[in-house]
Amino acid sequence: MFTYTVNYHPYNPEVPTPYVIALVELSEQRGLRVAANVVGCEPDSVTCGMAVKLLPEKGTGGAPQFAPA
């Protein structure tokens, strides 16, 4: 993962807060980054450089979802 932020503001009532918004750099192409959500872990456990894997289902807003690898 390249960078991230934890969102505490409830922009969408269907998405519980807090949640992680991240820029994930894909290993398949260096420099290619995807805006996504990180799920399956506590927001406080997320770190830059953390290995993540793409999940098959999209999130509530249609964003790709990644989880700790």
Secondary structure as the mmCIF struct_conf table of DSSP 4:
data_model
#
loop_
_struct_conf.conf_type_id
_struct_conf.id
_struct_conf.beg_label_comp_id
_struct_conf.beg_label_asym_id
_struct_conf.beg_label_seq_id
_struct_conf.end_label_comp_id
_struct_conf.end_label_asym_id
_struct_conf.end_label_seq_id
STRN STRN1 THR A 3 ASN A 7
BEND BEND1 HIS A 9 HIS A 9
BEND BEND2 TYR A 11 ASN A 12
TURN_TY1_P TURN_TY1_P1 PRO A 13 GLU A 14
BEND BEND3 VAL A 15 VAL A 15
HELX_LH_PP_P HELX_LH_PP_P1 PRO A 16 PRO A 16
BEND BEND4 THR A 17 PRO A 18
STRN STRN2 TYR A 19 GLU A 25
TURN_TY1_P TURN_TY1_P2 SER A 27 GLU A 28
BEND BEND5 GLN A 29 GLN A 29
TURN_TY1_P TURN_TY1_P3 ARG A 30 GLY A 31
STRN STRN3 ARG A 33 VAL A 38
BEND BEND6 GLY A 40 CYS A 41
HELX_RH_3T_P HELX_RH_3T_P1 PRO A 43 SER A 45
TURN_TY1_P TURN_TY1_P4 CYS A 48 GLY A 49
STRN STRN4 VAL A 52 LEU A 54
BEND BEND7 PRO A 56 GLU A 57
TURN_TY1_P TURN_TY1_P5 THR A 60 GLY A 61
BEND BEND8 GLY A 62 GLY A 62
STRN STRN5 GLN A 65 PRO A 68
#
